């Protein structure tokens, strides 16, 4: 059956590309223009505004950090409402989970356009645009982690005379906190990339500088900004990996 599925997949891909007007001529012309743009990007240049670009990059990082932190703080209580081993009411759990879907079902850029219209241009709109969909994503992941925890620890705490709140606080949350921290760190890495795009729609950060350079064909400065973004993402990835190794898997 594998060759049949492969042939069907190849046919489906071919028909899809044809319907999207992805002809061989268009692909060749696109690659040729891409090569020309890459040539214009060398050598990268800051255009004499290195410190301004660095400030915008730090603003993007601040948006990612604050957006992730805000999302994590709100997602924890929402996750408890959607966890079957915490909330017994089926309708309440169902409503909480559909609320997660509503938040994460809308893309960050759409939220950015909404918040730019609501609160004005700037990094505050970017923070909200990152936080809102992440609340839905993290709440869903947290609730699944809570449901996968060992029930015996919770039952042992309840058997000692603790109420339901203490059982969750002492018997359940410590089990899943390493997983939750790992998910928060991954979300921070993702938001560091997303925050660089939000400036294009006026939500602050280095994205505005990037879109301005593309608009006026300053491709050497575009390359420099891209290198700055790659450096920031690489640093965040390295730092979060070390933090995970230190806090989630401590040395015995």
ABEGO torsion letter per residue (X at the ends): XAAAAAAAAAAAAAAAAAAAGBBAAAAAAAAAAAAAAAAAAOBBBAGGAAAAAAAAAAAAAAAAAAAAAAAAAAAAAAAAAABAAABABAAAAAAAAAAAAAAAABBAAAAAAAAAAAAEBEAAAAAAAAAAAAAAAAAAAAAAAAAABBAAAAAAAAAAGBBAAAAAAAAAAAAAAAAAAAAAAAAAAAAAAAAAAAAAAGAEEAAAAAAAAAAAGBAAAAAAAAAAAAAAAAAAAAAAAAAAAAAABBBX
